[in-house]
Amino acid sequence: MERDYILSVLKLCKGKVYGGGGASEILKIPASTLNSKIKKLGITKEDIYST
């Protein structure tokens, strides 16, 4: 469930993790934490950019 939510936010942000309009800002977590979660949950660029 967490993986699906993070993936949907990343798709909304077009893969942008940090900075203005990035997924970490929307999720209200540090970019380093989000990057760790992405790695732990096995989210790939293919997952983000697929339809």
N, CA, C and O atoms as a Tripos MOL2 file, in Angstrom:
@<TRIPOS>MOLECULE
protein
  204   203    51     0     0
PROTEIN
NO_CHARGES

@<TRIPOS>ATOM
      1 N           0.8220   -1.1870    0.0000 N.3       1 MET1
      2 CA          0.0000    0.0000    0.0000 C.3       1 MET1
      3 C           0.8760    1.2650    0.0000 C.2       1 MET1
      4 O           0.6030    2.2100   -0.7410 O.2       1 MET1
      5 N           1.9160    1.2780    0.8240 N.am      2 GLU2
      6 CA          2.8290    2.4230    0.8620 C.3       2 GLU2
      7 C           3.5140    2.5910   -0.4920 C.2       2 GLU2
      8 O           3.6790    3.7090   -0.9800 O.2       2 GLU2
      9 N           3.9140    1.4620   -1.0960 N.am      3 ARG3
     10 CA          4.5840    1.5000   -2.3920 C.3       3 ARG3
     11 C           3.6760    2.1380   -3.4450 C.2       3 ARG3
     12 O           4.1180    2.9850   -4.2210 O.2       3 ARG3
     13 N           2.4180    1.7320   -3.4670 N.am      4 ASP4
     14 CA          1.4680    2.2730   -4.4420 C.3       4 ASP4
     15 C           1.2670    3.7720   -4.2560 C.2       4 ASP4
     16 O           1.1800    4.5170   -5.2320 O.2       4 ASP4
     17 N           1.1940    4.2130   -2.9950 N.am      5 TYR5
     18 CA          0.9890    5.6380   -2.7130 C.3       5 TYR5
     19 C           2.1980    6.4590   -3.1550 C.2       5 TYR5
     20 O           2.0490    7.4850   -3.8190 O.2       5 TYR5
     21 N           3.3890    6.0050   -2.7880 N.am      6 ILE6
     22 CA          4.6040    6.7190   -3.1840 C.3       6 ILE6
     23 C           4.7300    6.7420   -4.6990 C.2       6 ILE6
     24 O           5.0940    7.7630   -5.2820 O.2       6 ILE6
     25 N           4.4310    5.6190   -5.3330 N.am      7 LEU7
     26 CA          4.5130    5.5450   -6.7870 C.3       7 LEU7
     27 C           3.5260    6.4970   -7.4480 C.2       7 LEU7
     28 O           3.8680    7.1300   -8.4470 O.2       7 LEU7
     29 N           2.3180    6.6140   -6.9210 N.am      8 SER8
     30 CA          1.3310    7.5270   -7.5090 C.3       8 SER8
     31 C           1.7800    8.9850   -7.3650 C.2       8 SER8
     32 O           1.5770    9.7900   -8.2750 O.2       8 SER8
     33 N           2.3860    9.3230   -6.2300 N.am      9 VAL9
     34 CA          2.8890   10.6890   -6.0420 C.3       9 VAL9
     35 C           4.0680   10.9540   -6.9810 C.2       9 VAL9
     36 O           4.1670   12.0390   -7.5540 O.2       9 VAL9
     37 N           4.9480    9.9880   -7.1420 N.am     10 LEU10
     38 CA          6.0790   10.1570   -8.0630 C.3      10 LEU10
     39 C           5.5920   10.3370   -9.4940 C.2      10 LEU10
     40 O           6.1470   11.1450  -10.2400 O.2      10 LEU10
     41 N           4.5680    9.6000   -9.8820 N.am     11 LYS11
     42 CA          4.0110    9.7620  -11.2250 C.3      11 LYS11
     43 C           3.4070   11.1510  -11.3810 C.2      11 LYS11
     44 O           3.5700   11.7860  -12.4230 O.2      11 LYS11
     45 N           2.7080   11.6280  -10.3490 N.am     12 LEU12
     46 CA          2.1170   12.9610  -10.3630 C.3      12 LEU12
     47 C           3.1980   14.0320  -10.5490 C.2      12 LEU12
     48 O           2.9860   15.0280  -11.2400 O.2      12 LEU12
     49 N           4.3540   13.8140   -9.9250 N.am     13 CYS13
     50 CA          5.4740   14.7690   -9.9920 C.3      13 CYS13
     51 C           6.4000   14.4990  -11.1730 C.2      13 CYS13
     52 O           7.4510   15.1280  -11.2970 O.2      13 CYS13
     53 N           6.0150   13.5710  -12.0340 N.am     14 LYS14
     54 CA          6.8320   13.1820  -13.1900 C.3      14 LYS14
     55 C           8.2410   12.7350  -12.7880 C.2      14 LYS14
     56 O           9.2220   13.0080  -13.4790 O.2      14 LYS14
     57 N           8.3080   12.0390  -11.6500 N.am     15 GLY15
     58 CA          9.5670   11.4660  -11.1960 C.3      15 GLY15
     59 C          10.4450   12.3920  -10.3750 C.2      15 GLY15
     60 O          11.5150   11.9830   -9.9250 O.2      15 GLY15
     61 N          10.0190   13.6320  -10.1690 N.am     16 LYS16
     62 CA         10.8210   14.5900   -9.4020 C.3      16 LYS16
     63 C          10.7210   14.2640   -7.9170 C.2      16 LYS16
     64 O           9.6270   14.2360   -7.3540 O.2      16 LYS16
     65 N          11.8640   14.0180   -7.2860 N.am     17 VAL17
     66 CA         11.8830   13.5980   -5.8840 C.3      17 VAL17
     67 C          11.9820   14.7920   -4.9460 C.2      17 VAL17
     68 O          11.2610   14.8530   -3.9500 O.2      17 VAL17
     69 N          12.8620   15.7410   -5.2450 N.am     18 TYR18
     70 CA         13.0870   16.8560   -4.3140 C.3      18 TYR18
     71 C          12.9190   18.1970   -5.0130 C.2      18 TYR18
     72 O          12.7900   18.2660   -6.2360 O.2      18 TYR18
     73 N          12.9240   19.2660   -4.2110 N.am     19 GLY19
     74 CA         12.7520   20.6130   -4.7410 C.3      19 GLY19
     75 C          11.2770   20.9890   -4.8030 C.2      19 GLY19
     76 O          10.4040   20.2040   -4.4310 O.2      19 GLY19
     77 N          11.0210   22.1780   -5.2700 N.am     20 GLY20
     78 CA          9.6510   22.6690   -5.3780 C.3      20 GLY20
     79 C           8.7970   21.7790   -6.2660 C.2      20 GLY20
     80 O           9.1620   21.4860   -7.4050 O.2      20 GLY20
     81 N           7.6810   21.3610   -5.7480 N.am     21 GLY21
     82 CA          6.7910   20.4870   -6.5110 C.3      21 GLY21
     83 C           7.2320   19.0430   -6.5800 C.2      21 GLY21
     84 O           6.6420   18.2470   -7.3090 O.2      21 GLY21
     85 N           8.2680   18.6950   -5.8270 N.am     22 GLY22
     86 CA          8.7610   17.3190   -5.8190 C.3      22 GLY22
     87 C           7.9550   16.4350   -4.8880 C.2      22 GLY22
     88 O           7.2030   16.9190   -4.0430 O.2      22 GLY22
     89 N           8.1220   15.1460   -5.0530 N.am     23 ALA23
     90 CA          7.3580   14.1750   -4.2570 C.3      23 ALA23
     91 C           7.6380   14.3090   -2.7620 C.2      23 ALA23
     92 O           6.7240   14.1540   -1.9510 O.2      23 ALA23
     93 N           8.8810   14.5920   -2.3840 N.am     24 SER24
     94 CA          9.1800   14.7090   -0.9560 C.3      24 SER24
     95 C           8.4430   15.8890   -0.3240 C.2      24 SER24
     96 O           8.0440   15.8250    0.8380 O.2      24 SER24
     97 N           8.2650   16.9550   -1.0820 N.am     25 GLU25
     98 CA          7.5180   18.1120   -0.5760 C.3      25 GLU25
     99 C           6.0390   17.7450   -0.3760 C.2      25 GLU25
    100 O           5.4430   18.1010    0.6400 O.2      25 GLU25
    101 N           5.4610   17.0460   -1.3290 N.am     26 ILE26
    102 CA          4.0570   16.6370   -1.2430 C.3      26 ILE26
    103 C           3.8440   15.6510   -0.0970 C.2      26 ILE26
    104 O           2.8580   15.7390    0.6350 O.2      26 ILE26
    105 N           4.7850   14.7070    0.0510 N.am     27 LEU27
    106 CA          4.6700   13.6970    1.1080 C.3      27 LEU27
    107 C           5.1000   14.2310    2.4740 C.2      27 LEU27
    108 O           4.8850   13.5830    3.4990 O.2      27 LEU27
    109 N           5.7060   15.4160    2.4790 N.am     28 LYS28
    110 CA          6.1940   16.0530    3.7210 C.3      28 LYS28
    111 C           7.2100   15.1770    4.4600 C.2      28 LYS28
    112 O           7.1520   15.0160    5.6790 O.2      28 LYS28
    113 N           8.1430   14.6180    3.6810 N.am     29 ILE29
    114 CA          9.2630   13.8650    4.2570 C.3      29 ILE29
    115 C          10.5440   14.3310    3.5720 C.2      29 ILE29
    116 O          10.4980   14.8090    2.4380 O.2      29 ILE29
    117 N          11.6910   14.1970    4.2480 N.am     30 PRO30
    118 CA         12.9550   14.5920    3.6110 C.3      30 PRO30
    119 C          13.2350   13.7620    2.3540 C.2      30 PRO30
    120 O          12.8740   12.5870    2.2800 O.2      30 PRO30
    121 N          13.8790   14.3880    1.3770 N.am     31 ALA31
    122 CA         14.1970   13.6900    0.1330 C.3      31 ALA31
    123 C          15.0580   12.4560    0.3820 C.2      31 ALA31
    124 O          14.8970   11.4440   -0.3000 O.2      31 ALA31
    125 N          15.9690   12.5280    1.3510 N.am     32 SER32
    126 CA         16.8230   11.3720    1.6460 C.3      32 SER32
    127 C          15.9890   10.1920    2.1580 C.2      32 SER32
    128 O          16.2730    9.0390    1.8320 O.2      32 SER32
    129 N          14.9650   10.4850    2.9560 N.am     33 THR33
    130 CA         14.0700    9.4320    3.4520 C.3      33 THR33
    131 C          13.2770    8.8380    2.2930 C.2      33 THR33
    132 O          13.1160    7.6200    2.2060 O.2      33 THR33
    133 N          12.7840    9.6910    1.4070 N.am     34 LEU34
    134 CA         12.0310    9.2100    0.2530 C.3      34 LEU34
    135 C          12.9150    8.3430   -0.6370 C.2      34 LEU34
    136 O          12.4810    7.2900   -1.1040 O.2      34 LEU34
    137 N          14.1490    8.7770   -0.8730 N.am     35 ASN35
    138 CA         15.0640    7.9690   -1.6830 C.3      35 ASN35
    139 C          15.3000    6.6020   -1.0480 C.2      35 ASN35
    140 O          15.3610    5.5960   -1.7550 O.2      35 ASN35
    141 N          15.4340    6.5530    0.2710 N.am     36 SER36
    142 CA         15.6120    5.2810    0.9720 C.3      36 SER36
    143 C          14.3900    4.3900    0.7980 C.2      36 SER36
    144 O          14.5200    3.1870    0.5700 O.2      36 SER36
    145 N          13.2130    4.9750    0.9040 N.am     37 LYS37
    146 CA         11.9710    4.2070    0.7440 C.3      37 LYS37
    147 C          11.8410    3.6910   -0.6920 C.2      37 LYS37
    148 O          11.4260    2.5520   -0.9060 O.2      37 LYS37
    149 N          12.1900    4.5170   -1.6640 N.am     38 ILE38
    150 CA         12.1350    4.1100   -3.0720 C.3      38 ILE38
    151 C          13.0250    2.8880   -3.2900 C.2      38 ILE38
    152 O          12.6310    1.9200   -3.9410 O.2      38 ILE38
    153 N          14.2240    2.9550   -2.7360 N.am     39 LYS39
    154 CA         15.1640    1.8310   -2.8760 C.3      39 LYS39
    155 C          14.6380    0.5850   -2.1520 C.2      39 LYS39
    156 O          14.6550   -0.5130   -2.7080 O.2      39 LYS39
    157 N          14.1750    0.7600   -0.9180 N.am     40 LYS40
    158 CA         13.6780   -0.3560   -0.1090 C.3      40 LYS40
    159 C          12.4710   -1.0290   -0.7490 C.2      40 LYS40
    160 O          12.3460   -2.2530   -0.7160 O.2      40 LYS40
    161 N          11.5780   -0.2220   -1.3340 N.am     41 LEU41
    162 CA         10.3620   -0.7510   -1.9370 C.3      41 LEU41
    163 C          10.5560   -1.2260   -3.3770 C.2      41 LEU41
    164 O           9.6290   -1.7520   -3.9940 O.2      41 LEU41
    165 N          11.7600   -1.0390   -3.9030 N.am     42 GLY42
    166 CA         12.0770   -1.5300   -5.2480 C.3      42 GLY42
    167 C          11.3860   -0.7660   -6.3630 C.2      42 GLY42
    168 O          11.0590   -1.3390   -7.4020 O.2      42 GLY42
    169 N          11.1620    0.5200   -6.1540 N.am     43 ILE43
    170 CA         10.5320    1.3440   -7.1930 C.3      43 ILE43
    171 C          11.5990    1.7350   -8.2140 C.2      43 ILE43
    172 O          12.6450    2.2740   -7.8550 O.2      43 ILE43
    173 N          11.3240    1.4580   -9.4900 N.am     44 THR44
    174 CA         12.2840    1.7440  -10.5520 C.3      44 THR44
    175 C          11.7690    2.8880  -11.4350 C.2      44 THR44
    176 O          10.6050    3.2800  -11.3570 O.2      44 THR44
    177 N          12.6540    3.3990  -12.2580 N.am     45 LYS45
    178 CA         12.2580    4.4440  -13.2030 C.3      45 LYS45
    179 C          11.1840    3.9240  -14.1540 C.2      45 LYS45
    180 O          10.2950    4.6710  -14.5640 O.2      45 LYS45
    181 N          11.2700    2.6390  -14.5020 N.am     46 GLU46
    182 CA         10.2670    2.0440  -15.3770 C.3      46 GLU46
    183 C           8.8910    2.0750  -14.7130 C.2      46 GLU46
    184 O           7.8820    2.2940  -15.3830 O.2      46 GLU46
    185 N           8.8520    1.8550  -13.3940 N.am     47 ASP47
    186 CA          7.5780    1.9200  -12.6670 C.3      47 ASP47
    187 C           6.9930    3.3310  -12.7340 C.2      47 ASP47
    188 O           5.7900    3.5050  -12.9300 O.2      47 ASP47
    189 N           7.8430    4.3200  -12.5720 N.am     48 ILE48
    190 CA          7.3980    5.7130  -12.5210 C.3      48 ILE48
    191 C           6.9120    6.1840  -13.8750 C.2      48 ILE48
    192 O           5.8770    6.8430  -13.9660 O.2      48 ILE48
    193 N           7.6400    5.8590  -14.9260 N.am     49 TYR49
    194 CA          7.3320    6.4060  -16.2420 C.3      49 TYR49
    195 C           6.4400    5.5290  -17.0870 C.2      49 TYR49
    196 O           6.1410    5.8860  -18.2270 O.2      49 TYR49
    197 N           5.9960    4.3750  -16.5660 N.am     50 SER50
    198 CA          5.0510    3.5490  -17.3190 C.3      50 SER50
    199 C           3.6490    4.1260  -17.1860 C.2      50 SER50
    200 O           3.3670    4.8770  -16.2520 O.2      50 SER50
    201 N           2.7930    3.7820  -18.0970 N.am     51 THR51
    202 CA          1.4280    4.3450  -18.0780 C.3      51 THR51
    203 C           0.5200    3.6330  -17.1210 C.2      51 THR51
    204 O          -0.6510    3.9920  -16.9980 O.2      51 THR51
@<TRIPOS>BOND
     1     1     2 1
     2     2     3 1
     3     3     4 2
     4     3     5 am
     5     5     6 1
     6     6     7 1
     7     7     8 2
     8     7     9 am
     9     9    10 1
    10    10    11 1
    11    11    12 2
    12    11    13 am
    13    13    14 1
    14    14    15 1
    15    15    16 2
    16    15    17 am
    17    17    18 1
    18    18    19 1
    19    19    20 2
    20    19    21 am
    21    21    22 1
    22    22    23 1
    23    23    24 2
    24    23    25 am
    25    25    26 1
    26    26    27 1
    27    27    28 2
    28    27    29 am
    29    29    30 1
    30    30    31 1
    31    31    32 2
    32    31    33 am
    33    33    34 1
    34    34    35 1
    35    35    36 2
    36    35    37 am
    37    37    38 1
    38    38    39 1
    39    39    40 2
    40    39    41 am
    41    41    42 1
    42    42    43 1
    43    43    44 2
    44    43    45 am
    45    45    46 1
    46    46    47 1
    47    47    48 2
    48    47    49 am
    49    49    50 1
    50    50    51 1
    51    51    52 2
    52    51    53 am
    53    53    54 1
    54    54    55 1
    55    55    56 2
    56    55    57 am
    57    57    58 1
    58    58    59 1
    59    59    60 2
    60    59    61 am
    61    61    62 1
    62    62    63 1
    63    63    64 2
    64    63    65 am
    65    65    66 1
    66    66    67 1
    67    67    68 2
    68    67    69 am
    69    69    70 1
    70    70    71 1
    71    71    72 2
    72    71    73 am
    73    73    74 1
    74    74    75 1
    75    75    76 2
    76    75    77 am
    77    77    78 1
    78    78    79 1
    79    79    80 2
    80    79    81 am
    81    81    82 1
    82    82    83 1
    83    83    84 2
    84    83    85 am
    85    85    86 1
    86    86    87 1
    87    87    88 2
    88    87    89 am
    89    89    90 1
    90    90    91 1
    91    91    92 2
    92    91    93 am
    93    93    94 1
    94    94    95 1
    95    95    96 2
    96    95    97 am
    97    97    98 1
    98    98    99 1
    99    99   100 2
   100    99   101 am
   101   101   102 1
   102   102   103 1
   103   103   104 2
   104   103   105 am
   105   105   106 1
   106   106   107 1
   107   107   108 2
   108   107   109 am
   109   109   110 1
   110   110   111 1
   111   111   112 2
   112   111   113 am
   113   113   114 1
   114   114   115 1
   115   115   116 2
   116   115   117 am
   117   117   118 1
   118   118   119 1
   119   119   120 2
   120   119   121 am
   121   121   122 1
   122   122   123 1
   123   123   124 2
   124   123   125 am
   125   125   126 1
   126   126   127 1
   127   127   128 2
   128   127   129 am
   129   129   130 1
   130   130   131 1
   131   131   132 2
   132   131   133 am
   133   133   134 1
   134   134   135 1
   135   135   136 2
   136   135   137 am
   137   137   138 1
   138   138   139 1
   139   139   140 2
   140   139   141 am
   141   141   142 1
   142   142   143 1
   143   143   144 2
   144   143   145 am
   145   145   146 1
   146   146   147 1
   147   147   148 2
   148   147   149 am
   149   149   150 1
   150   150   151 1
   151   151   152 2
   152   151   153 am
   153   153   154 1
   154   154   155 1
   155   155   156 2
   156   155   157 am
   157   157   158 1
   158   158   159 1
   159   159   160 2
   160   159   161 am
   161   161   162 1
   162   162   163 1
   163   163   164 2
   164   163   165 am
   165   165   166 1
   166   166   167 1
   167   167   168 2
   168   167   169 am
   169   169   170 1
   170   170   171 1
   171   171   172 2
   172   171   173 am
   173   173   174 1
   174   174   175 1
   175   175   176 2
   176   175   177 am
   177   177   178 1
   178   178   179 1
   179   179   180 2
   180   179   181 am
   181   181   182 1
   182   182   183 1
   183   183   184 2
   184   183   185 am
   185   185   186 1
   186   186   187 1
   187   187   188 2
   188   187   189 am
   189   189   190 1
   190   190   191 1
   191   191   192 2
   192   191   193 am
   193   193   194 1
   194   194   195 1
   195   195   196 2
   196   195   197 am
   197   197   198 1
   198   198   199 1
   199   199   200 2
   200   199   201 am
   201   201   202 1
   202   202   203 1
   203   203   204 2
@<TRIPOS>SUBSTRUCTURE
     1 MET1         2 RESIDUE 1 A MET
     2 GLU2         6 RESIDUE 1 A GLU
     3 ARG3        10 RESIDUE 1 A ARG
     4 ASP4        14 RESIDUE 1 A ASP
     5 TYR5        18 RESIDUE 1 A TYR
     6 ILE6        22 RESIDUE 1 A ILE
     7 LEU7        26 RESIDUE 1 A LEU
     8 SER8        30 RESIDUE 1 A SER
     9 VAL9        34 RESIDUE 1 A VAL
    10 LEU10       38 RESIDUE 1 A LEU
    11 LYS11       42 RESIDUE 1 A LYS
    12 LEU12       46 RESIDUE 1 A LEU
    13 CYS13       50 RESIDUE 1 A CYS
    14 LYS14       54 RESIDUE 1 A LYS
    15 GLY15       58 RESIDUE 1 A GLY
    16 LYS16       62 RESIDUE 1 A LYS
    17 VAL17       66 RESIDUE 1 A VAL
    18 TYR18       70 RESIDUE 1 A TYR
    19 GLY19       74 RESIDUE 1 A GLY
    20 GLY20       78 RESIDUE 1 A GLY
    21 GLY21       82 RESIDUE 1 A GLY
    22 GLY22       86 RESIDUE 1 A GLY
    23 ALA23       90 RESIDUE 1 A ALA
    24 SER24       94 RESIDUE 1 A SER
    25 GLU25       98 RESIDUE 1 A GLU
    26 ILE26      102 RESIDUE 1 A ILE
    27 LEU27      106 RESIDUE 1 A LEU
    28 LYS28      110 RESIDUE 1 A LYS
    29 ILE29      114 RESIDUE 1 A ILE
    30 PRO30      118 RESIDUE 1 A PRO
    31 ALA31      122 RESIDUE 1 A ALA
    32 SER32      126 RESIDUE 1 A SER
    33 THR33      130 RESIDUE 1 A THR
    34 LEU34      134 RESIDUE 1 A LEU
    35 ASN35      138 RESIDUE 1 A ASN
    36 SER36      142 RESIDUE 1 A SER
    37 LYS37      146 RESIDUE 1 A LYS
    38 ILE38      150 RESIDUE 1 A ILE
    39 LYS39      154 RESIDUE 1 A LYS
    40 LYS40      158 RESIDUE 1 A LYS
    41 LEU41      162 RESIDUE 1 A LEU
    42 GLY42      166 RESIDUE 1 A GLY
    43 ILE43      170 RESIDUE 1 A ILE
    44 THR44      174 RESIDUE 1 A THR
    45 LYS45      178 RESIDUE 1 A LYS
    46 GLU46      182 RESIDUE 1 A GLU
    47 ASP47      186 RESIDUE 1 A ASP
    48 ILE48      190 RESIDUE 1 A ILE
    49 TYR49      194 RESIDUE 1 A TYR
    50 SER50      198 RESIDUE 1 A SER
    51 THR51      202 RESIDUE 1 A THR
